[in-house]
Amino acid sequence: FGYSKEVYASLAELGTIGALFPEDAGGFGGTGFDVSVVFECLGRNLAVEPLLGALVVGQALIAAGTDAQRAQLEAIVAGSTVAALAHEEPGSHCELTHVATTAAKAVIQAASGNADGWVLNGSKAVVPMGDSADLLLVSARTSGQAHDADGISLFLVPGNAAGLTRRGNGRIDGGRTAELTFANVAVGADAQLGTEGQGLAVL
């Protein structure tokens, strides 16, 4: 996994993950001081547990999520859901607006029958804990060109989604990253986080 599940569970029990989020979102703090203290301690001990993913994805849920989407924060705070941001792409050179992965509206098969949804295609690179994450926050282009600020949308994708391939790599600090490939990955309309085409503001 690239981290210790036992250590991560202990951190959750201590309230370390909860300290990253405000009380009105089910956390215990969430201020800049709280976050800085947690990550200072993690850095001092070269901890590889996936708290950065918890922080980034959790804050995105708070900022733009529906009530149903925000409910997933409970499992993130409890440490039972590992979350990761899948945004960087091969050749993007850390450019925030470089998103070539696409999401197209489609009618998909759901448990209750056919429903409106999205189909994702593309690749993401160097995703921290991407090969073990239960929940991925994925940036994908719903309009515009690869470098446009407008047209980037965000989607919550299960780590075990059909059509998603994850190739893990070790990091020098003992953690892991992954290269992700989305090949016709179908998600429901309720997977979209925030306003269509306006995901850059959340990022």
C-alpha positions in Angstrom: 0.0 0.0 0.0 2.9 2.4 0.5 1.8 3.2 4.0 0.8 1.5 7.2 -2.9 0.9 7.6 -2.4 0.5 11.3 -0.6 3.8 11.7 -3.2 5.6 9.6 -6.0 4.1 11.7 -4.1 5.3 14.8 -3.8 8.8 13.4 -7.5 8.9 12.7 -8.2 7.7 16.3 -6.0 10.4 17.7 -8.0 13.0 15.7 -5.1 13.9 13.4 -7.1 13.7 10.2 -10.1 15.4 11.9 -7.8 18.3 12.8 -7.5 19.2 9.1 -11.2 20.1 8.9 -13.6 22.6 10.6 -16.0 21.5 13.2 -19.1 22.2 11.1 -17.8 19.6 8.6 -17.2 17.0 11.2 -13.6 17.9 12.0 -11.9 19.3 15.1 -10.2 22.4 13.8 -9.4 23.1 10.2 -7.5 26.4 10.6 -4.2 27.1 9.1 -2.4 26.5 12.4 -4.0 23.1 12.9 -3.0 22.0 9.4 0.5 23.3 9.7 1.1 21.5 13.1 -0.1 18.2 11.6 2.1 18.4 8.5 5.1 19.7 10.5 4.9 16.6 12.6 4.4 14.4 9.6 7.4 15.9 7.9 9.6 15.6 10.9 9.0 11.9 10.9 8.9 11.4 7.1 5.5 9.9 7.5 4.1 8.5 4.3 0.5 8.1 5.4 -2.1 9.7 3.0 -3.1 12.8 4.9 -2.4 15.2 2.1 -4.9 13.4 -0.1 -7.4 13.5 2.8 -6.8 17.3 3.2 -7.1 18.2 -0.5 -10.0 16.0 -1.4 -11.8 16.8 1.9 -11.5 20.5 1.4 -12.8 20.2 -2.2 -15.8 18.3 -0.8 -16.4 21.1 1.7 -16.0 23.8 -0.9 -18.1 22.5 -3.7 -19.8 19.2 -2.7 -23.5 18.4 -2.5 -24.8 17.2 0.9 -24.5 13.6 -0.4 -20.9 14.2 -1.6 -19.9 15.9 1.7 -21.2 12.9 3.6 -18.1 11.0 2.2 -16.0 13.3 4.4 -17.0 11.2 7.5 -15.2 8.1 6.2 -12.1 10.2 5.2 -11.9 11.7 8.7 -12.3 8.2 10.1 -9.4 6.9 8.0 -11.5 4.2 6.4 -11.5 6.0 3.0 -8.2 6.9 1.4 -8.6 9.8 -1.0 -6.3 11.1 -3.7 -6.2 14.0 -6.1 -5.7 12.9 -9.7 -4.8 16.1 -11.6 -1.3 16.1 -13.0 -0.9 14.6 -16.5 2.0 13.2 -18.5 3.9 16.2 -20.0 1.9 18.8 -18.0 5.0 20.2 -16.3 2.9 21.1 -13.2 0.8 23.6 -15.2 -2.5 23.9 -13.3 -4.7 24.4 -16.4 -3.2 21.6 -18.4 -6.0 19.1 -18.5 -6.3 16.8 -21.6 -8.3 14.1 -19.9 -11.9 14.4 -21.1 -15.3 13.8 -19.7 -18.3 13.5 -22.1 -21.9 13.4 -21.2 -23.5 10.0 -21.8 -26.3 7.7 -20.9 -24.8 5.0 -18.7 -26.1 1.8 -17.1 -27.0 2.1 -13.4 -28.5 -0.2 -10.9 -31.9 1.3 -11.5 -31.6 1.3 -15.2 -30.1 3.7 -17.7 -29.2 7.2 -16.4 -27.4 10.3 -17.3 -23.7 10.3 -16.5 -20.2 10.9 -17.8 -17.6 8.9 -19.5 -13.9 9.7 -18.7 -10.9 9.1 -21.0 -7.3 10.0 -20.5 -4.3 9.7 -18.2 -3.1 11.1 -14.9 0.5 10.9 -13.7 2.3 10.7 -10.3 -0.9 10.5 -8.3 0.1 10.1 -4.6 -1.3 6.8 -3.3 -3.2 6.5 -6.5 -2.9 2.7 -6.6 -4.5 2.2 -3.2 -6.9 5.2 -3.0 -10.6 4.3 -2.5 -11.8 7.7 -3.8 -10.2 9.8 -6.6 -10.9 13.4 -7.3 -10.3 13.6 -11.0 -10.0 16.7 -13.2 -11.3 16.3 -16.7 -12.1 18.7 -19.6 -15.7 19.1 -20.5 -15.1 21.9 -23.0 -12.3 24.0 -24.5 -8.7 23.1 -25.3 -6.0 21.5 -23.1 -4.6 24.7 -21.6 -7.9 26.7 -21.2 -8.8 27.9 -17.7 -12.5 27.4 -18.4 -13.8 24.0 -19.2 -12.2 22.0 -16.4 -14.6 19.9 -14.3 -14.1 17.7 -11.3 -15.4 14.2 -10.7 -15.4 11.8 -7.8 -14.4 8.4 -9.1 -14.2 5.1 -7.1 -10.7 3.7 -7.1 -12.1 0.4 -8.3 -14.1 1.8 -11.2 -14.4 -0.3 -14.3 -12.1 0.9 -17.1 -9.6 2.4 -14.6 -6.0 1.0 -14.8 -3.6 1.9 -12.0 0.2 1.3 -12.3 1.9 1.9 -9.0 5.4 3.1 -8.4 7.5 3.3 -5.2 8.8 6.7 -4.0 12.2 7.2 -2.4 10.6 8.1 0.9 8.8 4.8 1.0 5.4 6.0 -0.2 3.8 5.3 -3.6 2.4 7.1 -6.6 0.5 5.8 -9.6 0.0 6.3 -13.2 -3.8 6.2 -14.0 -5.4 5.4 -17.3 -9.1 6.1 -17.8 -10.6 4.0 -20.7 -14.4 4.8 -21.0 -14.8 5.0 -17.2 -18.5 5.7 -16.6 -19.7 7.6 -13.6 -23.1 8.9 -12.7 -24.2 12.6 -12.9 -23.9 12.8 -9.2 -20.1 12.2 -9.5 -19.6 15.7 -10.8 -18.2 18.0 -8.0 -19.2 21.7 -8.3 -20.1 23.6 -11.4 -19.4 22.1 -14.8 -16.4 23.8 -16.5 -15.5 25.8 -13.3 -13.3 23.2 -11.5 -10.2 25.4 -11.7 -11.5 27.7 -8.9 -11.8 24.6 -6.6 -8.4 23.3 -7.6 
